[in-house]
């Protein structure tokens, strides 16, 4: 009888210890406003069509953008024939005009749906095969993601940043 109860008892103790450790090691919640506003200034050597100072001299307000990190990562299966060959995990942020942070979070479910469809299509055409981080492949993916962001957010979506991307082969 004890031989049958011992594994169950050990499983319950292990589960309880794991839950307790998870609660104790849980990271602090992020601050309410995690998105920083950044002035749009051309990098050194880039072609400039006016600076922030030029805009303020003419009475126009300087353009600032915000970077909104989407809350969860995107997990995309890479299929070959009838099985999953690999998983691609990506973290995305959306660059929007100032004041659009709440709009992005309000429309995040629709935005995630559009981004997932684009990532799945990219995987299905072989975009994550081989050297998937090559410049041209990443440009194609970024362009498609930006088009998707603009379909949900409008012209306020300035860019989509791929902040992390990794592929785990099965």
C-alpha positions as CSV (number, residue, x, y, z in Angstrom):
1,X,0.0,0.0,0.0
2,X,2.8,2.4,0.9
3,X,4.6,1.6,-2.4
4,X,1.5,2.8,-4.3
5,X,1.1,6.0,-2.2
6,X,4.7,7.1,-2.2
7,X,4.9,8.1,-5.9
8,X,1.6,10.1,-5.6
9,X,2.9,11.8,-2.4
10,X,6.2,12.7,-4.0
11,X,4.4,14.1,-7.1
12,X,2.2,16.3,-4.8
13,X,5.2,17.5,-2.8
14,X,7.1,18.3,-6.0
15,X,4.1,20.1,-7.6
16,X,3.6,22.1,-4.4
17,X,7.3,23.0,-4.3
18,X,7.3,24.0,-8.0
19,X,4.3,26.3,-7.5
20,X,5.8,27.8,-4.4
21,X,9.1,28.5,-6.2
22,X,7.2,30.0,-9.1
23,X,5.3,32.4,-6.9
24,X,8.4,33.3,-4.9
25,X,10.5,33.9,-8.1
26,X,7.8,35.7,-10.1
27,X,9.2,38.9,-11.6
28,X,7.8,42.2,-10.5
29,X,5.1,43.6,-12.8
30,X,6.4,46.1,-15.4
31,X,5.8,49.8,-14.7
32,X,2.5,51.2,-16.0
33,X,4.2,53.2,-18.7
34,X,7.0,51.1,-20.1
35,X,7.2,52.7,-23.5
36,X,9.6,55.5,-23.9
37,X,9.2,58.4,-26.3
38,X,12.2,58.9,-28.6
39,X,12.9,61.9,-30.9
40,X,13.2,60.9,-34.5
41,X,16.7,62.1,-35.4
42,X,18.5,60.8,-38.4
43,X,21.7,58.9,-37.6
44,X,25.0,60.3,-38.5
45,X,25.6,60.2,-42.3
46,X,22.0,59.7,-43.2
47,X,20.1,62.0,-45.6
48,X,18.1,64.4,-43.6
49,X,14.9,66.1,-44.7
50,X,14.9,68.5,-41.8
51,X,15.7,68.3,-38.1
52,X,13.7,68.6,-34.9
53,X,15.1,72.1,-34.5
54,X,13.9,73.0,-38.1
55,X,10.4,71.8,-37.3
56,X,10.2,73.9,-34.1
57,X,11.5,77.0,-35.9
58,X,8.6,76.8,-38.4
59,X,6.0,76.4,-35.6
60,X,5.5,72.7,-36.1
61,X,5.8,70.3,-33.2
62,X,8.7,67.9,-33.4
63,X,7.7,64.4,-34.3
64,X,8.3,61.8,-31.6
65,X,7.6,58.1,-31.8
66,X,6.8,55.5,-29.2
67,X,7.9,51.8,-29.2
68,X,5.2,49.5,-28.0
69,X,6.4,46.0,-27.1
70,X,3.7,43.4,-27.7
71,X,3.0,41.4,-24.5
72,X,3.7,37.9,-25.6
73,X,6.1,36.2,-28.0
74,X,4.9,34.7,-31.3
75,X,5.5,31.0,-31.8
76,X,5.4,29.8,-35.4
77,X,5.7,26.1,-36.4
78,X,7.8,25.3,-39.5
79,X,6.3,22.3,-41.2
80,X,7.9,19.8,-43.5
81,X,5.6,17.2,-45.0
82,X,3.4,16.0,-42.1
83,X,5.4,17.0,-39.1
84,X,6.8,20.1,-37.3
85,X,10.4,20.5,-38.4
86,X,11.1,23.5,-36.2
87,X,9.6,26.3,-34.1
88,X,10.4,30.0,-34.6
89,X,9.9,32.3,-31.6
90,X,9.8,36.0,-32.2
91,X,9.2,39.1,-30.1
92,X,7.9,42.2,-31.9
93,X,7.5,45.9,-31.1
94,X,5.5,48.4,-33.0
95,X,6.8,51.9,-33.6
96,X,3.9,54.4,-33.6
97,X,3.4,58.1,-33.3
98,X,3.3,59.6,-29.8
99,X,0.0,59.0,-27.9
100,X,-0.9,55.8,-29.7
101,X,0.3,53.3,-27.0
102,X,-3.2,52.8,-25.6
103,X,-4.7,52.3,-29.1
104,X,-2.0,49.6,-29.8
105,X,-2.9,47.8,-26.6
106,X,-6.6,48.1,-27.3
107,X,-6.2,46.6,-30.7
108,X,-3.6,44.1,-29.8
109,X,-5.8,41.0,-30.3
110,X,-6.4,42.0,-33.9
111,X,-2.8,43.0,-34.4
112,X,-1.6,39.7,-33.0
113,X,-3.9,37.8,-35.4
114,X,-2.7,39.8,-38.4
115,X,1.0,39.3,-37.4
116,X,0.5,35.5,-36.8
117,X,-1.1,35.1,-40.2
118,X,1.9,36.9,-41.8
119,X,4.4,34.8,-39.8
120,X,2.6,31.6,-40.8
121,X,2.5,32.6,-44.5
122,X,6.2,33.5,-44.3
123,X,6.9,30.1,-42.8
124,X,4.8,28.3,-45.4
125,X,6.8,29.9,-48.3
126,X,10.1,28.8,-46.7
127,X,11.0,32.1,-45.2
128,X,12.3,30.4,-42.0
129,X,14.3,27.7,-43.8
130,X,18.1,27.9,-44.1
131,X,19.6,31.2,-43.4
132,X,16.4,32.9,-42.3
133,X,18.1,35.9,-40.8
134,X,19.6,37.0,-44.1
135,X,19.0,40.7,-44.8
136,X,16.7,40.2,-47.8
137,X,14.5,37.7,-46.0
138,X,14.2,39.9,-42.9
139,X,13.4,42.9,-45.1
140,X,10.6,41.0,-46.7
141,X,9.2,39.9,-43.3
142,X,9.5,43.4,-41.8
143,X,7.7,44.9,-44.8
144,X,4.9,42.4,-44.6
145,X,4.5,43.0,-40.8
146,X,4.5,46.8,-41.4
147,X,1.7,46.4,-44.0
148,X,-0.2,44.3,-41.5
149,X,0.3,46.8,-38.7
150,X,-0.9,49.6,-40.9
151,X,-4.0,47.6,-41.9
152,X,-5.0,47.6,-38.2
153,X,-3.5,50.9,-36.8
154,X,-3.5,53.1,-39.9
155,X,-0.7,55.4,-40.9
156,X,0.3,56.0,-37.3
157,X,2.2,52.7,-37.5
158,X,5.7,53.7,-38.4
159,X,7.6,50.5,-38.3
160,X,7.6,46.9,-36.8
161,X,10.7,45.9,-35.0
162,X,11.8,42.3,-34.6
163,X,13.4,42.5,-31.2
164,X,14.1,38.8,-30.8
165,X,13.9,35.9,-33.2
166,X,15.1,32.3,-32.6
167,X,14.6,29.0,-34.4
168,X,14.5,25.7,-32.5
169,X,14.8,22.6,-34.7
170,X,12.9,19.5,-33.7
